[in-house]
């Protein structure tokens, strides 16, 4: 019977092997060590430029304005929340006097 086909109530399961990228030519550690520091820095800058300006999807102006408004609103809400609790505890502190004199 072919692999993966059940025979008499038992299923034959293939073990999953880790997939490797055979098409990519990745340098070994020794080959990477031979690259100079300036070659590695230049490669890093080239790849960073490509990722930032070619791969990244930047928000449109309306999306940016909306996201900024949401961030500012959340900051104001958290600020009021913390400020409110600070005010309450500053007024209750002298009344409660946690440490006896």
C-alpha positions as a Markdown table, in Angstrom:
| # | Residue | x | y | z |
|---|---|---|---|---|
| 1 | Unk | 0.0 | 0.0 | 0.0 |
| 2 | Unk | 1.2 | 3.6 | -0.6 |
| 3 | Unk | 2.5 | 5.6 | 2.3 |
| 4 | Unk | -0.1 | 7.3 | 4.4 |
| 5 | Unk | -2.9 | 4.9 | 3.4 |
| 6 | Unk | -4.6 | 3.1 | 6.2 |
| 7 | Unk | -4.6 | -0.7 | 6.2 |
| 8 | Unk | -6.8 | -2.8 | 8.4 |
| 9 | Unk | -7.6 | 0.0 | 10.9 |
| 10 | Unk | -4.1 | 1.2 | 11.4 |
| 11 | Unk | -2.7 | 4.3 | 9.8 |
| 12 | Unk | 0.8 | 4.5 | 8.5 |
| 13 | Unk | 2.3 | 7.9 | 9.4 |
| 14 | Unk | 5.3 | 9.4 | 7.7 |
| 15 | Unk | 7.8 | 11.1 | 10.0 |
| 16 | Unk | 8.0 | 14.8 | 9.1 |
| 17 | Unk | 11.5 | 15.8 | 8.2 |
| 18 | Unk | 12.7 | 19.3 | 8.6 |
| 19 | Unk | 12.6 | 21.2 | 5.4 |
| 20 | Unk | 15.8 | 22.8 | 4.2 |
| 21 | Unk | 16.2 | 25.6 | 1.7 |
| 22 | Unk | 18.3 | 23.9 | -1.0 |
| 23 | Unk | 18.0 | 26.8 | -3.4 |
| 24 | Unk | 19.6 | 29.3 | -1.0 |
| 25 | Unk | 23.4 | 29.6 | -1.0 |
| 26 | Unk | 24.2 | 30.5 | 2.6 |
| 27 | Unk | 27.7 | 31.1 | 3.5 |
| 28 | Unk | 29.3 | 28.8 | 6.1 |
| 29 | Unk | 30.8 | 30.3 | 9.3 |
| 30 | Unk | 34.3 | 30.1 | 8.0 |
| 31 | Unk | 33.4 | 31.9 | 4.8 |
| 32 | Unk | 31.6 | 34.6 | 6.8 |
| 33 | Unk | 34.7 | 35.0 | 9.0 |
| 34 | Unk | 36.7 | 35.8 | 5.9 |
| 35 | Unk | 34.5 | 38.8 | 5.0 |
| 36 | Unk | 36.0 | 41.9 | 6.4 |
| 37 | Unk | 34.3 | 44.1 | 9.0 |
| 38 | Unk | 33.6 | 46.8 | 6.4 |
| 39 | Unk | 32.1 | 44.3 | 4.0 |
| 40 | Unk | 29.7 | 43.1 | 6.7 |
| 41 | Unk | 28.8 | 46.7 | 7.6 |
| 42 | Unk | 28.2 | 47.5 | 4.0 |
| 43 | Unk | 26.0 | 44.4 | 3.6 |
| 44 | Unk | 24.0 | 45.3 | 6.7 |
| 45 | Unk | 23.5 | 48.9 | 5.4 |
| 46 | Unk | 22.3 | 47.6 | 2.0 |
| 47 | Unk | 19.9 | 45.1 | 3.5 |
| 48 | Unk | 18.6 | 47.6 | 6.0 |
| 49 | Unk | 18.0 | 50.2 | 3.2 |
| 50 | Unk | 16.2 | 47.6 | 1.1 |
| 51 | Unk | 14.0 | 46.5 | 4.0 |
| 52 | Unk | 13.1 | 50.1 | 5.1 |
| 53 | Unk | 12.4 | 51.5 | 1.6 |
| 54 | Unk | 11.4 | 48.6 | -0.5 |
| 55 | Unk | 9.8 | 45.9 | 1.7 |
| 56 | Unk | 8.1 | 48.0 | 4.4 |
| 57 | Unk | 4.6 | 49.3 | 3.8 |
| 58 | Unk | 4.3 | 52.8 | 5.1 |
| 59 | Unk | 1.0 | 54.2 | 6.3 |
| 60 | Unk | -0.9 | 56.7 | 4.3 |
| 61 | Unk | -1.4 | 60.2 | 5.6 |
| 62 | Unk | -5.0 | 59.6 | 6.8 |
| 63 | Unk | -3.9 | 56.3 | 8.5 |
| 64 | Unk | -1.1 | 58.2 | 10.2 |
| 65 | Unk | -3.4 | 61.0 | 11.5 |
| 66 | Unk | -5.9 | 58.4 | 12.8 |
| 67 | Unk | -3.2 | 56.4 | 14.6 |
| 68 | Unk | -1.7 | 59.5 | 16.1 |
| 69 | Unk | -5.1 | 60.6 | 17.4 |
| 70 | Unk | -5.6 | 57.2 | 19.0 |
| 71 | Unk | -2.2 | 57.3 | 20.7 |
| 72 | Unk | -2.8 | 60.8 | 22.1 |
| 73 | Unk | -6.3 | 59.8 | 23.3 |
| 74 | Unk | -4.9 | 56.8 | 25.1 |
| 75 | Unk | -2.1 | 58.8 | 26.7 |
| 76 | Unk | -4.7 | 61.4 | 28.0 |
| 77 | Unk | -6.9 | 58.7 | 29.4 |
| 78 | Unk | -4.0 | 57.0 | 31.2 |
| 79 | Unk | -2.7 | 60.3 | 32.4 |
| 80 | Unk | -6.1 | 61.2 | 33.9 |
| 81 | Unk | -6.5 | 57.7 | 35.5 |
| 82 | Unk | -3.1 | 57.9 | 37.2 |
| 83 | Unk | -3.6 | 61.5 | 38.2 |
| 84 | Unk | -6.9 | 60.7 | 39.7 |
| 85 | Unk | -5.6 | 57.9 | 41.8 |
| 86 | Unk | -2.6 | 60.1 | 42.9 |
| 87 | Unk | -5.0 | 62.9 | 43.9 |
| 88 | Unk | -7.2 | 60.4 | 45.9 |
| 89 | Unk | -4.3 | 58.9 | 47.7 |
| 90 | Unk | -2.7 | 62.2 | 48.4 |
| 91 | Unk | -5.9 | 63.4 | 50.1 |
| 92 | Unk | -6.4 | 60.1 | 52.0 |
| 93 | Unk | -2.8 | 59.8 | 53.2 |
| 94 | Unk | -3.0 | 62.4 | 56.0 |
| 95 | Unk | -6.4 | 61.1 | 57.1 |
| 96 | Unk | -5.4 | 57.5 | 57.4 |
| 97 | Unk | -1.9 | 58.0 | 58.8 |
| 98 | Unk | -0.5 | 54.6 | 58.1 |
| 99 | Unk | 2.5 | 55.1 | 60.5 |
| 100 | Unk | 1.7 | 55.9 | 64.1 |
| 101 | Unk | 3.5 | 58.8 | 65.8 |
